[in-house]
Amino acid sequence: MLGDKIFEILREFTDRIYGNPGTTELSFIKKIPPDFKYYLALQDGIAVGMAEGYHLGSEKLAVVNLHAAPGLSNALGFLYTAYMDRIPMVIIGGQQTSSHLSDEPRLYGDLTTISKPVVKASFEARNADEGVKFLIRAIKTSLTPPYGPTFLSIPEDLEDKEVNITARSFMHKVELCCREDEVKEVMDEINSFDKIAIVAGYEIDVFNAHDEMREFAEKINSPVFAEPFASRTPFETPHKLFAGDLPRRSSEINKVLEDFPAVLIIGGSVNNVLFPDDEVLKGKEVIEVTYDWIEASRRPWKTLVCNPRDFLKLAIKYAKPHAFSPVKVSPPRNQKVEEIMKLLYPRLGNYAIFDEAPSYREIIRSIVGYKRRLFFANRAGFIGWAIPASFGYSSAGGKALAIVGDGSFNYSFQALWSATKYGGIMKVLVINNQGYNSLKGWGNTNAEILSPITSPWKLASSYGFEGKEFDDYKKGIEWLMEGNTQKLAELKV
Ligand SMILES: Cc1ncc(C[n+]2csc(CCOP(=O)(O)OP(=O)(O)O)c2C)c(N)n1
């Protein structure tokens, strides 16, 4: 039957599903075999965030189960985020009974259309055989670079229907190798400038190209900037060539890079700014290397679409030293947050940080630094992601630390219920500045509606997730980071 076949196929990629079911998924969840685990989220979008974190911790395909039109539409923000973050993910949604779709019963919706703008592809099975074919297609599409979520709608009655096609075991791997003659051509151009700035992005971490990135930067003797709003470690720090995070405003990026006639963007984007107030990299020669042809096709620059790690490996051979410009971007200051981060830094060990403290992102990064595969944020500008993603990461066996603002905490703290239910090593540091400080700052306003006052530690405790608030930062950080358990510390700044 289709339901059994689905798990037979999924088993080749994962042993788990994150979701929140309703009536139209009951026929699906009844088919869950004993070797599969279903991680229940208490809100639909949170299941998607948890699954994203699981992928970040395991590198495996993330699989999510959502409930018909209400569940899918409730999860759109998280799906948009997984799409922007290029996460390989398959979402299986239940649909109403196939023979009555034209009646548009309760829970029915045009699920492929609802999901389309936030996934790479969406399908709805019209019979059991199509359920198998579309599932394979959804998996393959998701695992083809640029990776991304795909959606499959399955009318609930089809789960119990016989499948008449043979679905053989399959694999799907796509390599984006670079051609040496093309790399040499790019390097000839790079070598023709006396100075060049490197902007490194998240793909360095996706492809684990950190060693190659460092060797390349050292060989061409040029500063490396992190792309604006870097979502994963672009360059391991501390390093003398690291020049900081590019600012949030395109005019400021142009100012920082004014000394450089040319810019090499490797594995990221300089267009992911919050304030696009000028043409970014105006008047510069820009060379871009990325595996993401969708992103690359948007820019009028010189582009090489291939695996950045492969590129760097070949490029090192042709790299020549350049004149060095000692430009550095300084983060904004905040004494209290700096103190907290300095206390945290020596206690981090191999915790992966999930950063969602909007006002303090640059300060956090400048003190705790970037470590390979241990620093994550989202590329969508979405708040509420870090807590579910941290739990998902910890469910894959890693240690996760979410650093969140009080505002961000309130979007998705239900994920702490899943954490207490399923376990995992997870800490949450809430930097409570009593409201939406970043919005107040950008808008230069103290408007009352931007100051919701809440007590995150009390909400965490209500789910049995051990939470405390501290006035003494040292005591708070020591308590938080002690032991391989689940804890939340709230510090007021
Ligand atoms: C899903 C979503 N809704 C709303 C916003 C707009 N937004 C950006 S920052 C912010 C406030 C966040 O508050 P907090 O986490 O306390 O950080 P602070 O601004 O105080 O640094 C809001 C509401 C958003 N980015 N994402």
The ligand as an ORCA input file, in Angstrom:
! r2SCAN-3c Opt
* xyz 1 1
  C       8.355     36.317     11.495
  C       8.768     37.745     11.718
  N       7.880     38.637     12.205
  C       8.263     39.913     12.450
  C       9.540     40.317     12.175
  C       9.950     41.762     12.402
  N      10.917     41.903     13.484
  C      12.237     42.003     13.263
  S      13.133     42.173     14.637
  C      11.749     42.126     15.608
  C      11.862     42.267     17.084
  C      12.673     41.194     17.695
  O      12.750     41.376     19.082
  P      13.924     40.750     19.921
  O      14.112     39.336     19.545
  O      13.672     41.031     21.339
  O      15.206     41.490     19.415
  P      15.580     43.052     19.535
  O      14.891     43.730     18.400
  O      15.083     43.526     20.853
  O      17.039     43.075     19.409
  C      10.608     41.974     14.835
  C       9.237     41.877     15.385
  C      10.421     39.358     11.629
  N      11.678     39.656     11.312
  N      10.026     38.082     11.425
*
